[in-house]
Amino acid sequence: MIRLLRLLPKNAASKDEGASYFALFKPLQDIQSRIILFCGVVLALAAGAPLPIIGVIFARIIDHFPPSEDEVVDRISQLLVVGEFPDLP
């Protein structure tokens, strides 16, 4: 179907011919480019961590609904810590 739409050439590269996602990074010959790529991957992973943690905190609030006043203060402080310092577990 893709060939019918002519989005790919007739001799599209297959896996056997060396077409790989990692082949995109072969031109990164210097160490600075590789360090930037590595830091980008690590920081992207760290940026995705707060959302599941926030979900766990909200689930604890929902599980014990209605929460007491002390529990509300604890959960709000946890949410603020996650929002301020997303890299901390």
MOTA-V148566 format. One record per pair of residues at least 12 apart in sequence whose C-alpha atoms are under 7 Angstrom apart, sorted by the first residue. I is the first residue (numbers start at 1). J is the second residue. If there is no record, write none. Layout:
# MOTA-V148566
I|J, I|J
This chain:
# MOTA-V148566
46|87, 50|82, 50|86, 54|79, 57|75
